[in-house]
Amino acid sequence: MILFITQLFYKNHVLFHYFFYNFNLPKNENMKKLILVRHAKSDWPEETEDFDRPLADKGLKDAMNMSRFMKSNNITIDRFVSSPAVRALNTCKIFNQAYQLTVSTEDKLYNPSEKNFESVIYDLDDSVSSVAFFSHNNGISNFANSISEDIFHFPTCGVAGFEIDCNSWSEFEGAKKKLLFFYEPGKI
């Protein structure tokens, strides 16, 4: 009897850990996953426009570490959508070295408002179950705060994952949203 209880506890503990700490949850047809990624640390060389700012060496390292961390922790993503700004798109491309996905750019994710994020969400095909947006502050922090009771200020290369209780991205606004994780490069 004690062995059975021990095995049951162990199995439940493993199941609990799997459910709460991995993004690769059993498929629920009524759930979508939204991942928000702030671009990695950038540089600002003289005479460089904001849009053209490159990643700093720290940003390159953080993006590589974060993408590998997410992939090794079974965080599944179906599609990447990035701001076309150099620092965000290069962060996305580094993540894509780990994931090998379809990448698209969306002008609305550069200097975005909360409504910009929603507009991009509503344009997603419903065959996409999990999407990652690569964008900028203050917009990405403001948007995360608008859909969650948790308070966010994204550091560079910070990542938040949300579960959205909907069948279709068109149901996003009224859907229940739950924070699954928030990762910061210095804490992984």
N, C-alpha and C positions, 0 to 999 in steps of 0.2 A: 504494500500500500504506500509506504514512504517513497519507494522508487517511482511509482506512478505519479505521485504528487510532485516529486522533484522533476520528472520528465515533463509533466504538464506545465509547471512553473517555467522551466527552461524554454519550452516551445513557445509559451505565451510571451516570455520576455524577448525572445528572438523575433517573434511576430511584431510585438510592440516596437522594438528597435527598428525593424524593417519599415514598418508603417510610418513612424514619426521621423526617422532620420534619412530616409531615402525618398527621392522624388519619383522614382520608378515604381509607383504604386500599381496595384492591380487595376487594370483598365475598368473604369466606370464610364459608361457611355454618356453620363450626364455631367461630366466634368471636363473643363479645359484647364490648361496650365499656362500662366503668364509669368515670364521671367524678365525682370528689369535689370539691365546692366549699365552702370555709369562707365563712360570711357575711362581707360587707364590714365595714369599721370602723364600729362603732356608737357611739352617744352614750348617756349614762345620766343623764338629767335627774332632779332631785330628785323624790322620791315617785313614781317610775316603777318598776313591777315588772319583773323581769328579762325576762319573756316579752314585754313591751310596748316594750322599748328600740328606738328608731328608729335609722336609719343616720345617721352624721355626714356632714358635707359631703365629707370625704375619702373616706368609704365610697361615697357616690353616684358620685363621680368614678372611683374605682378599679373599681367594678362596671361602669360604662359602658365604660371603657377595656379591661378584661379581656374583656367579652363581644364587643366589636368586634374585638379581637385574635384571639380564638378563631374567630369567624365568618370573618374575612378570611383566616385560615390553614386554612380548609376543615375545621375540626373539626366533624364531623357528630354531631348528637344527635337522638334520636327523641322523647325525653320528659324532662320535668323533674319531680322529686319533691322537695318542700321541707318542712323543719320548719315548723310553723305559727307559730313565733315571728316577731314583726314584722321583726326585722333580717334573718333568713334569707329569709323570704318576699319582702321588698322587694328583696333581692339577686337572687332568682330572677326577680322581675317585671322588673327592669332587664335581666337576661340575655335574657328573653323578648322584649324590644323588638327584639333582633337576630335571634332565632330563630323567633318566632311558633309555639310548640308548645303541646301540651296540658300544663297544669300541674296537679299535684295536691299536696295536703299529707298528711303522715304524722306523727302524734304521736310515733311511735317515733324520729324524727330530732331531737327536742328533748331535750337532755341524754342523748345516746345512749351505749349500751355497744356493744361490737363485735357482740354477738348481736343488738342492735336493727337494725344495718345488714344483717346476714345475713337477718333475718326479712323486712325490706322487699324485699331482693333475691329471696327465694324466692316472694314474692307477685307478682312482675313477670310479665306476659304474655310468652310466648316470641316473639311478633311484634315485641317491642321489642328491637332489636339494640344500641342505644346509649342509655344513661340517665345523667342527671346528678342527683346528690343534693346538696342545699343543707343544710348542717348546721353543727355547732358543735364547738369544742374543749372538752375534750380528746378527746372521743369520736372526731372525724374523724381526728385524728392517730394515735390508738391503733389505729383500724381500719385505716388505710393501712399502719401498721407491721406489723400482723398478717398482711397479705396480700403484703408485699413485703420483700425483703432490704434495700432502701434505707431510710434513717432519715428520717422526716418530722417536722417541727413546722410545721404550716400557719400562715402568717401570715394576717391577715384578707384575704379575697378570694384566697387561694391556691387553685390548681387542680391536681389530679393526675388523669391519665388512665391507665387500665389496660386491657390486652387480656386477656380471659378465654377460655381454650380450652375452650369448651363449646357444645353445641347448645341447651341449655335452662338457664335460670337455676336450675333445681332441682339442677343438677350443679355449682353454684358452689363448694361446700366442697372437693371433690376436684380441681377443675380447676387447671391450670397458669395462673399469673397473671404478666403482664409489664408493668412500668412503661413507658408510652409517652412521657409528658412530666410535668413539674412546673413550673408557672408561678407566679411571685410578681409582684404588681402593680408593685413598684419595679424589676423586671428585664425588663419586656417593652417 
